[in-house]
Amino acid sequence: MNPDSASPTAPAARFEYVAAALLLRLFLGLRTLLAGLDKFESGGTYSLANYTKNMARMASGITGASFLPLWATKLFAFALGYVLVVLGAAVLLGIKPRLALFVTGLVYVGLAFGLMAVQDNEGVAWLAIHVGLFAGALALARHQRLALWPDRTN
């Protein structure tokens, strides 16, 4: 096949990959950022006191319904909101997108592990969808554009 005959379709395919990568990054970044902010909310107000109360309740609930010790669930829970906000912003803005996507995907795997421990199969299924989306976003990472601090390309 003549290489020149394939060139008109190359930009369209490239655009599709770039658009798919951007859509995934925007969705996952917003989802993660807002999930983190939600940890600070109670009764329509956001505060550090709400965060402490919410995360203590989360840690106790997981420990009470599973084999996980309270010290481990507290360690994870009390860092979770801050981690989600920072990683959500990093994914959304394209700050080291590959690293941000990978680390955020690992956080969702950690969340899924906690729900597996309490046998919340519906929650695990929702988190599995998120992990799959992060995997897809990572597979498209080489097509990332509009990143504030892009990954170094080889």
N, C-alpha and C positions, 0 to 999 in steps of 0.2 A: 504494500500500500504506500502511496506517496505521502511522505511526512507532511507536506504542505496541505494536503486534503484533510488532515486531522486537526490542523491548527485552529480552524474556526470553532470547533467544539471544545477545545482546551480551556479557553477563558470561562465558558459557561460551567464546565465541571469544576473549575477552580472556585468560581463564585459560590457554587452550591456547597462546597466543603467549608469555605470561609463563613458563609451564612449559617450553616449548621453548627459550626464551632461557636460562633457568636451567640446564636440563640440558646444553646446549651449553657454557655458561660453566664449569660444574663439570667436565665431561669435559676440555675443552681446558685449563683451568687445572691440573688434576691431571696431565694428560699432559705438559704443558710443564714443570711444577715437577719431576716425577720424572725427566724426560729430562735436566734440568739437574743434578739430584743424582746421577744415574747417571754423569756425567762425572767425579765425584770418587771413584768406587768402583774397587777392584781387589782381587780375592781376598776379597771380603766385608767389606773395611774401607774407610772413607771418609777421605780426607786431601787436603791441598793438594799433597803430593808425588805422590800418585796422579793428581791432576788434571793436574799439569804433564806427567807421563809420558804420560798418555792423550792429551792435546791435542797434544803434540809428535808422537806417533805418527799421529794423525789428520791433522795438517797435512802431514807428510812423505808419507803415503799418497796424499793428494789431489794433491800436487805431483808425486809420482813417476808418477802415472797420468794426468796431464792437462797442459794448457798453462798452468795457473795457477802463478804464481811462489810460492816458499816464503814470502817476506815477507808476501804477501797471505793465504795460507792460515794462517800462524801468527797474524796479526792477528785473523782471524775466529775461529780455533779457540780461542785463549787467552782471548778475551772470551766465548765461546759459553756455557759452563756458568753463569757468573755472570748473564749476560743472561737465560738460560732460567729460572733460579731466580727472579730478580726479576720477570720478566714473568709467569711461571706463578703466582706469589703474587698479582700484581696482577689477573690475569684471574680467579683463583679467588675472591678476596675482593671483587672488584668495585671496584677502585681505578681510577677513570676508565676504565670498561669499553670504551668505543668506541676510545679511544686505545690501550689495552692490547691489545685484540683486533687492531687494525690493525697495530701495530708487531710483535706476535708473529707475525701472518700474514706480514709481510715477512721476519722471521727464517727462517721455514719456506721461503719463496721462495728466500732465500739458501742455505739448506741444499740445496734441490732443485737450484739452480744448480751447486753443487759436485758433486753426484752426476751431473748432466747432463754435466759436464766429464769425468768418469771413465766415462761411459756405463753407469752402474748403473741400468738401466731399472726394475728392480723397486723399488729405493729411491725413485726419482723418483715412481713410481706411488703408493707409500705416502704420500709427502710431499704429492702432489697432492690426496689425500683430505683430509689435514689442512688444506691451503689452502682447499679447498672448504668444510670445516666452519667455518673462520674466516670465510669469506665469508658463509655462512649465519648465523652468530652476529652478524656485523655487520648483516646485513639485519634481524635481529630486535632490534637494540640498543635501539630506542625502547621495547621492552617489558621492559627490564631492571628487575628489582626486587631488593631485598635486597643492594644495593651499599653497600659501606663508604664509598666516596667517589664518588657518582654523577656522571655527566656533567651539565652544565648543559643543560636542555631549553629549546628555543625555542618 
